[in-house]
Amino acid sequence: MDTLDTTDPELLPVLVGDRVTLRPGTHEEAPILHAILSEPSVMRWWGQPEPEEDIAANLRGEGGDCRLIIEVDHAVAGGIQYYEEEDEMYRHAGIDIFLSESHQGRGLGREAIALLVRFLLDRRIPRQRRGYTFRSHR
């Protein structure tokens, strides 16, 4: 299965919803994301924000996760990132999200997650073969 090259911004998705756009970020947006990550309601879940240089590196695709900007009304509202495990035996994906305090409680996070999940499923599982298996790990 082909993997998405997260080091090439041209290959990263741009996903457009009703109110939310997910798109690759630029290193110039690292200070904005750092400020959002420094807000008390975000720090409650994310802890101390990483340095701006690390955020910029993540936006360039350095590291294992793919981080996208959450844009609302042409402004940065937060970030969403995902990773994929490619091993056939353990294939799965994980998603992390953060929104600025001014964008919380409006359903924007739900819309962003739905856009990204749809993208990941459509890339990996053709619609005619899609089914869900839940396994207990007891």
C-alpha positions in Angstrom: 0.0 0.0 0.0 1.4 3.5 -0.9 2.1 5.8 2.0 1.7 9.5 1.9 5.0 11.4 1.8 4.5 13.9 4.7 7.7 15.7 3.8 6.3 17.0 0.6 3.6 19.7 1.2 2.3 19.2 -2.3 1.2 15.7 -1.4 -0.5 16.5 1.8 -4.3 16.8 1.6 -6.5 19.9 1.5 -9.9 18.9 2.8 -12.8 21.3 2.7 -15.9 21.0 4.8 -18.9 23.3 5.3 -17.1 25.5 7.9 -13.6 24.0 8.2 -10.7 23.6 5.9 -7.8 21.2 6.7 -4.6 22.1 4.8 -0.8 21.9 5.1 0.7 24.6 7.2 3.8 26.8 6.7 6.6 27.5 9.1 5.3 31.1 9.4 2.2 29.7 11.1 4.2 27.9 13.8 4.0 30.9 16.2 0.2 31.0 15.7 -0.1 27.3 16.6 2.3 27.8 19.6 0.0 30.6 20.9 -3.1 28.3 20.5 -1.2 25.4 22.3 -0.4 27.9 25.1 -4.1 28.7 25.8 -5.2 27.2 29.1 -8.1 25.1 27.7 -5.7 23.6 25.2 -2.8 23.1 27.7 -5.2 21.2 29.9 -5.1 18.4 27.4 -1.8 18.9 25.6 0.5 20.1 28.4 3.3 22.6 27.8 3.5 23.5 24.1 6.5 22.3 22.2 9.0 25.0 21.0 8.0 26.9 17.9 11.0 25.3 16.0 9.5 21.8 16.7 6.1 22.9 15.5 7.6 24.3 12.3 9.5 21.1 11.8 6.3 19.1 12.2 4.6 21.3 9.7 7.4 20.5 7.3 6.7 16.8 7.7 9.7 16.0 9.9 8.7 13.3 12.3 6.2 10.5 12.1 3.0 12.5 12.2 1.3 14.6 9.6 0.1 17.9 11.0 -2.5 20.0 9.2 -3.8 23.5 9.9 -7.5 23.8 10.8 -8.7 26.9 9.1 -12.1 28.6 9.8 -13.1 31.8 8.0 -9.6 32.1 6.4 -7.9 32.1 9.9 -5.9 29.5 11.7 -8.2 27.9 14.3 -6.0 25.0 15.4 -4.3 21.9 14.3 -5.0 18.3 13.6 -2.5 15.6 13.1 -2.6 11.9 12.2 -0.3 9.0 12.0 -0.8 5.7 10.3 0.7 2.3 11.2 1.4 0.5 7.9 2.2 -3.0 9.2 -0.6 -5.2 7.8 -0.9 -7.0 11.2 -1.3 -3.9 13.2 -2.8 -1.3 10.7 -4.5 1.6 12.4 -4.4 5.4 12.5 -4.5 7.9 15.3 -5.7 11.5 15.3 -5.0 14.4 17.6 -6.7 17.7 17.5 -6.5 21.1 19.2 -8.7 24.2 18.7 -8.2 27.7 20.0 -10.5 28.7 22.8 -12.5 31.0 20.5 -13.3 28.1 18.2 -14.3 25.5 20.9 -17.8 24.3 21.6 -19.1 25.1 18.0 -18.8 21.6 16.4 -15.7 22.6 14.4 -13.6 19.9 16.0 -16.2 17.3 15.1 -16.3 18.5 11.5 -12.5 18.5 11.2 -12.2 14.9 12.6 -15.0 13.7 10.2 -13.1 15.2 7.2 -9.9 13.6 8.2 -11.4 10.2 9.0 -13.3 10.2 5.7 -10.0 11.0 3.9 -8.1 8.2 5.7 -10.8 5.6 5.0 -11.2 6.6 1.4 -7.5 6.3 0.8 -7.2 3.0 2.5 -10.4 1.1 2.0 -12.5 1.2 -1.2 -16.1 1.9 -0.5 -17.3 -1.4 -1.8 -15.0 -3.3 0.6 -15.5 -1.1 3.7 -16.6 -2.9 6.8 -15.7 -2.5 10.4 -14.3 -5.2 12.7 -14.1 -4.6 16.4 -11.8 -6.8 18.4 -11.6 -7.2 22.1 -8.0 -7.2 23.4 -8.7 -9.0 26.7 
